[in-house]
Every structure is written in structure tokens, then in C-alpha cells.
Amino acid sequence: MEQDQTQIPSTGDQAVDAALTVLDGLDGRPVREHVAVFDAVHGALADRLAETRD
């Protein structure tokens, strides 16, 4: 089966783009690791959101 190679579009925010880039490699990781990856991305995005409120 052919995989979709769609790239995540740039958000214009380097911290957000870096966090989302981590999701690109998710297909190659075991499913048991997905929760940790999602948790890390969520944490990075929450941190960035908190920075914008200062």
C-alpha cells in the first residue's frame, strides 16, 4: 500500500512547526510509542501557547 507523503504546511511559528515535525516520523514507530510522542507534542504546543500569553 502506498503511503501519503503530504507535508505539514508551515504555521509561521518555528516552535509550533518543530513540534509538528515530530509527527512526520510517527508511521515508522511502534504503536506503543505513539502516546509518548503525542504527549510530547502536546506539551510543546502548550508551552508555546503559554509563552504567547505573557
Jmol script that loads the backbone (N, CA, C; Angstrom):
load data "model"
ATOM      1  N   MET A   1       0.852  -1.177   0.000  1.00  0.00           N
ATOM      2  CA  MET A   1       0.000   0.000   0.000  1.00  0.00           C
ATOM      3  C   MET A   1       0.897   1.239   0.000  1.00  0.00           C
ATOM      4  N   GLU A   2       0.551   2.208  -0.806  1.00  0.00           N
ATOM      5  CA  GLU A   2       1.318   3.442  -0.915  1.00  0.00           C
ATOM      6  C   GLU A   2       0.884   4.420   0.174  1.00  0.00           C
ATOM      7  N   GLN A   3       1.901   5.042   0.825  1.00  0.00           N
ATOM      8  CA  GLN A   3       1.598   5.983   1.891  1.00  0.00           C
ATOM      9  C   GLN A   3       1.527   7.399   1.347  1.00  0.00           C
ATOM     10  N   ASP A   4       0.664   8.201   1.939  1.00  0.00           N
ATOM     11  CA  ASP A   4       0.531   9.603   1.580  1.00  0.00           C
ATOM     12  C   ASP A   4       1.734  10.359   2.113  1.00  0.00           C
ATOM     13  N   GLN A   5       2.436  11.069   1.273  1.00  0.00           N
ATOM     14  CA  GLN A   5       3.632  11.800   1.669  1.00  0.00           C
ATOM     15  C   GLN A   5       3.350  13.291   1.803  1.00  0.00           C
ATOM     16  N   THR A   6       2.147  13.642   2.222  1.00  0.00           N
ATOM     17  CA  THR A   6       1.755  15.029   2.375  1.00  0.00           C
ATOM     18  C   THR A   6       2.567  15.674   3.483  1.00  0.00           C
ATOM     19  N   GLN A   7       3.137  16.832   3.187  1.00  0.00           N
ATOM     20  CA  GLN A   7       3.892  17.559   4.188  1.00  0.00           C
ATOM     21  C   GLN A   7       2.971  18.455   4.989  1.00  0.00           C
ATOM     22  N   ILE A   8       3.323  18.627   6.248  1.00  0.00           N
ATOM     23  CA  ILE A   8       2.567  19.529   7.102  1.00  0.00           C
ATOM     24  C   ILE A   8       2.913  20.952   6.687  1.00  0.00           C
ATOM     25  N   PRO A   9       1.920  21.775   6.391  1.00  0.00           N
ATOM     26  CA  PRO A   9       2.216  23.153   5.989  1.00  0.00           C
ATOM     27  C   PRO A   9       2.806  23.950   7.143  1.00  0.00           C
ATOM     28  N   SER A  10       3.596  24.928   6.815  1.00  0.00           N
ATOM     29  CA  SER A  10       4.213  25.786   7.822  1.00  0.00           C
ATOM     30  C   SER A  10       3.149  26.640   8.501  1.00  0.00           C
ATOM     31  N   THR A  11       3.296  26.780   9.813  1.00  0.00           N
ATOM     32  CA  THR A  11       2.368  27.624  10.570  1.00  0.00           C
ATOM     33  C   THR A  11       2.890  29.049  10.682  1.00  0.00           C
ATOM     34  N   GLY A  12       4.178  29.230  10.383  1.00  0.00           N
ATOM     35  CA  GLY A  12       4.795  30.539  10.545  1.00  0.00           C
ATOM     36  C   GLY A  12       5.414  30.726  11.921  1.00  0.00           C
ATOM     37  N   ASP A  13       5.260  29.745  12.778  1.00  0.00           N
ATOM     38  CA  ASP A  13       5.841  29.791  14.119  1.00  0.00           C
ATOM     39  C   ASP A  13       6.826  28.627  14.223  1.00  0.00           C
ATOM     40  N   GLN A  14       8.101  28.937  14.400  1.00  0.00           N
ATOM     41  CA  GLN A  14       9.128  27.897  14.396  1.00  0.00           C
ATOM     42  C   GLN A  14       8.923  26.852  15.484  1.00  0.00           C
ATOM     43  N   ALA A  15       8.491  27.256  16.669  1.00  0.00           N
ATOM     44  CA  ALA A  15       8.296  26.308  17.766  1.00  0.00           C
ATOM     45  C   ALA A  15       7.151  25.342  17.450  1.00  0.00           C
ATOM     46  N   VAL A  16       6.087  25.857  16.881  1.00  0.00           N
ATOM     47  CA  VAL A  16       4.944  25.012  16.505  1.00  0.00           C
ATOM     48  C   VAL A  16       5.342  24.085  15.365  1.00  0.00           C
ATOM     49  N   ASP A  17       6.025  24.614  14.363  1.00  0.00           N
ATOM     50  CA  ASP A  17       6.466  23.789  13.238  1.00  0.00           C
ATOM     51  C   ASP A  17       7.385  22.666  13.707  1.00  0.00           C
ATOM     52  N   ALA A  18       8.288  22.966  14.628  1.00  0.00           N
ATOM     53  CA  ALA A  18       9.205  21.949  15.147  1.00  0.00           C
ATOM     54  C   ALA A  18       8.433  20.857  15.890  1.00  0.00           C
ATOM     55  N   ALA A  19       7.444  21.256  16.674  1.00  0.00           N
ATOM     56  CA  ALA A  19       6.643  20.274  17.405  1.00  0.00           C
ATOM     57  C   ALA A  19       5.874  19.372  16.438  1.00  0.00           C
ATOM     58  N   LEU A  20       5.290  19.957  15.407  1.00  0.00           N
ATOM     59  CA  LEU A  20       4.502  19.183  14.451  1.00  0.00           C
ATOM     60  C   LEU A  20       5.368  18.276  13.581  1.00  0.00           C
ATOM     61  N   THR A  21       6.615  18.664  13.355  1.00  0.00           N
ATOM     62  CA  THR A  21       7.532  17.862  12.550  1.00  0.00           C
ATOM     63  C   THR A  21       7.762  16.497  13.185  1.00  0.00           C
ATOM     64  N   VAL A  22       7.694  16.435  14.501  1.00  0.00           N
ATOM     65  CA  VAL A  22       7.880  15.169  15.205  1.00  0.00           C
ATOM     66  C   VAL A  22       6.837  14.149  14.746  1.00  0.00           C
ATOM     67  N   LEU A  23       5.664  14.603  14.363  1.00  0.00           N
ATOM     68  CA  LEU A  23       4.607  13.698  13.923  1.00  0.00           C
ATOM     69  C   LEU A  23       4.930  13.042  12.585  1.00  0.00           C
ATOM     70  N   ASP A  24       5.813  13.644  11.789  1.00  0.00           N
ATOM     71  CA  ASP A  24       6.174  13.076  10.490  1.00  0.00           C
ATOM     72  C   ASP A  24       6.743  11.670  10.612  1.00  0.00           C
ATOM     73  N   GLY A  25       7.482  11.392  11.671  1.00  0.00           N
ATOM     74  CA  GLY A  25       8.110  10.084  11.825  1.00  0.00           C
ATOM     75  C   GLY A  25       7.271   9.073  12.581  1.00  0.00           C
ATOM     76  N   LEU A  26       6.049   9.420  12.886  1.00  0.00           N
ATOM     77  CA  LEU A  26       5.208   8.557  13.705  1.00  0.00           C
ATOM     78  C   LEU A  26       4.889   7.228  13.018  1.00  0.00           C
ATOM     79  N   ASP A  27       4.712   7.230  11.713  1.00  0.00           N
ATOM     80  CA  ASP A  27       4.376   5.998  10.989  1.00  0.00           C
ATOM     81  C   ASP A  27       5.436   4.916  11.155  1.00  0.00           C
ATOM     82  N   GLY A  28       6.677   5.326  11.306  1.00  0.00           N
ATOM     83  CA  GLY A  28       7.760   4.362  11.425  1.00  0.00           C
ATOM     84  C   GLY A  28       7.998   3.861  12.837  1.00  0.00           C
ATOM     85  N   ARG A  29       7.247   4.369  13.783  1.00  0.00           N
ATOM     86  CA  ARG A  29       7.432   3.971  15.183  1.00  0.00           C
ATOM     87  C   ARG A  29       6.375   2.952  15.594  1.00  0.00           C
ATOM     88  N   PRO A  30       6.723   2.109  16.547  1.00  0.00           N
ATOM     89  CA  PRO A  30       5.728   1.153  17.055  1.00  0.00           C
ATOM     90  C   PRO A  30       4.549   1.896  17.691  1.00  0.00           C
ATOM     91  N   VAL A  31       3.371   1.327  17.574  1.00  0.00           N
ATOM     92  CA  VAL A  31       2.165   1.963  18.099  1.00  0.00           C
ATOM     93  C   VAL A  31       2.302   2.253  19.591  1.00  0.00           C
ATOM     94  N   ARG A  32       2.980   1.396  20.322  1.00  0.00           N
ATOM     95  CA  ARG A  32       3.118   1.602  21.768  1.00  0.00           C
ATOM     96  C   ARG A  32       3.868   2.888  22.105  1.00  0.00           C
ATOM     97  N   GLU A  33       4.604   3.454  21.146  1.00  0.00           N
ATOM     98  CA  GLU A  33       5.336   4.702  21.358  1.00  0.00           C
ATOM     99  C   GLU A  33       4.512   5.943  20.993  1.00  0.00           C
ATOM    100  N   HIS A  34       3.397   5.756  20.340  1.00  0.00           N
ATOM    101  CA  HIS A  34       2.612   6.896  19.855  1.00  0.00           C
ATOM    102  C   HIS A  34       2.122   7.800  20.976  1.00  0.00           C
ATOM    103  N   VAL A  35       1.667   7.229  22.068  1.00  0.00           N
ATOM    104  CA  VAL A  35       1.146   8.048  23.165  1.00  0.00           C
ATOM    105  C   VAL A  35       2.220   8.985  23.689  1.00  0.00           C
ATOM    106  N   ALA A  36       3.441   8.486  23.851  1.00  0.00           N
ATOM    107  CA  ALA A  36       4.534   9.326  24.341  1.00  0.00           C
ATOM    108  C   ALA A  36       4.841  10.452  23.359  1.00  0.00           C
ATOM    109  N   VAL A  37       4.770  10.163  22.062  1.00  0.00           N
ATOM    110  CA  VAL A  37       5.023  11.185  21.046  1.00  0.00           C
ATOM    111  C   VAL A  37       3.919  12.242  21.088  1.00  0.00           C
ATOM    112  N   PHE A  38       2.672  11.792  21.139  1.00  0.00           N
ATOM    113  CA  PHE A  38       1.562  12.750  21.218  1.00  0.00           C
ATOM    114  C   PHE A  38       1.656  13.596  22.474  1.00  0.00           C
ATOM    115  N   ASP A  39       2.036  12.979  23.584  1.00  0.00           N
ATOM    116  CA  ASP A  39       2.181  13.703  24.843  1.00  0.00           C
ATOM    117  C   ASP A  39       3.279  14.765  24.733  1.00  0.00           C
ATOM    118  N   ALA A  40       4.391  14.425  24.101  1.00  0.00           N
ATOM    119  CA  ALA A  40       5.490  15.375  23.939  1.00  0.00           C
ATOM    120  C   ALA A  40       5.084  16.543  23.039  1.00  0.00           C
ATOM    121  N   VAL A  41       4.382  16.247  21.951  1.00  0.00           N
ATOM    122  CA  VAL A  41       3.930  17.302  21.037  1.00  0.00           C
ATOM    123  C   VAL A  41       2.912  18.196  21.747  1.00  0.00           C
ATOM    124  N   HIS A  42       2.003  17.596  22.478  1.00  0.00           N
ATOM    125  CA  HIS A  42       1.015  18.370  23.222  1.00  0.00           C
ATOM    126  C   HIS A  42       1.706  19.292  24.220  1.00  0.00           C
ATOM    127  N   GLY A  43       2.701  18.776  24.924  1.00  0.00           N
ATOM    128  CA  GLY A  43       3.444  19.590  25.882  1.00  0.00           C
ATOM    129  C   GLY A  43       4.159  20.757  25.221  1.00  0.00           C
ATOM    130  N   ALA A  44       4.783  20.503  24.072  1.00  0.00           N
ATOM    131  CA  ALA A  44       5.489  21.560  23.354  1.00  0.00           C
ATOM    132  C   ALA A  44       4.520  22.641  22.872  1.00  0.00           C
ATOM    133  N   LEU A  45       3.369  22.218  22.371  1.00  0.00           N
ATOM    134  CA  LEU A  45       2.381  23.197  21.903  1.00  0.00           C
ATOM    135  C   LEU A  45       1.779  23.977  23.068  1.00  0.00           C
ATOM    136  N   ALA A  46       1.535  23.316  24.186  1.00  0.00           N
ATOM    137  CA  ALA A  46       1.007  24.006  25.364  1.00  0.00           C
ATOM    138  C   ALA A  46       2.016  25.023  25.895  1.00  0.00           C
ATOM    139  N   ASP A  47       3.304  24.644  25.893  1.00  0.00           N
ATOM    140  CA  ASP A  47       4.348  25.577  26.324  1.00  0.00           C
ATOM    141  C   ASP A  47       4.389  26.797  25.420  1.00  0.00           C
ATOM    142  N   ARG A  48       4.289  26.578  24.125  1.00  0.00           N
ATOM    143  CA  ARG A  48       4.326  27.695  23.176  1.00  0.00           C
ATOM    144  C   ARG A  48       3.116  28.594  23.366  1.00  0.00           C
ATOM    145  N   LEU A  49       1.965  28.009  23.588  1.00  0.00           N
ATOM    146  CA  LEU A  49       0.760  28.790  23.812  1.00  0.00           C
ATOM    147  C   LEU A  49       0.906  29.628  25.091  1.00  0.00           C
ATOM    148  N   ALA A  50       1.465  29.054  26.116  1.00  0.00           N
ATOM    149  CA  ALA A  50       1.687  29.787  27.372  1.00  0.00           C
ATOM    150  C   ALA A  50       2.642  30.956  27.158  1.00  0.00           C
ATOM    151  N   GLU A  51       3.646  30.780  26.308  1.00  0.00           N
ATOM    152  CA  GLU A  51       4.599  31.859  26.019  1.00  0.00           C
ATOM    153  C   GLU A  51       3.908  33.040  25.346  1.00  0.00           C
ATOM    154  N   THR A  52       2.907  32.777  24.543  1.00  0.00           N
ATOM    155  CA  THR A  52       2.238  33.864  23.818  1.00  0.00           C
ATOM    156  C   THR A  52       1.315  34.662  24.733  1.00  0.00           C
ATOM    157  N   ARG A  53       1.005  34.126  25.889  1.00  0.00           N
ATOM    158  CA  ARG A  53       0.110  34.811  26.831  1.00  0.00           C
ATOM    159  C   ARG A  53       0.864  35.736  27.765  1.00  0.00           C
ATOM    160  N   ASP A  54       2.185  35.650  27.753  1.00  0.00           N
ATOM    161  CA  ASP A  54       2.992  36.517  28.645  1.00  0.00           C
ATOM    162  C   ASP A  54       3.046  37.940  28.164  1.00  0.00           C
TER     163      ASP A  54
END
end "model"
wireframe off; spacefill off
backbone 0.3
color backbone group
